[in-house]
Amino acid sequence: ALSSVLTHKKNNYVDLNIIKTYIIFVIIGVLAGTIFAALMQTKVLVLFFSLVVYFLGTYLLLSSNKTINSKKEFNLLSRIIAGLSSGFISASMGIGGAIMNVPVLRYFGYPIKKAIGSAANLKSHRNVK
């Protein structure tokens, strides 16, 4: 993971503004998702997991070859909603946050390499703290 972060930073594929203002909301979402997963029955979690994977996979397949010409505003409200959601979903599913954060960053117009690099960097910062 560290080599990935260093490589992405070296190639300028990391947006530090995302990390500075987005990570706290991801962490809060992770805490909420952990509590949710601990309280839910297995069948509910399997259904939740299936729906999330289906929608994320569909979104990534449909948007993978598109060039995003305009960047949507990733303002504070957007960062709060996206951070809480991605943290919640990734924690409750037991998956890495990049599978959530890359599509979020793509939606807001970040190029795929910058989205991947920034998501990898989010993970490294979350693990350090």
Secondary structure, 3 states (H helix, E strand, C coil): CHHHHHHHHHCCCCCHHHHHHHHHHHHHHHHHHHHHHHHCCHHHHHHHHHHHHHHHHHHHHHHCCCCCCCCCCCCHHHHHHHHHHHHHHHHHHCCCCHHHHHHHHHHCCCCHHHHHHHHHHHHHHHHHC
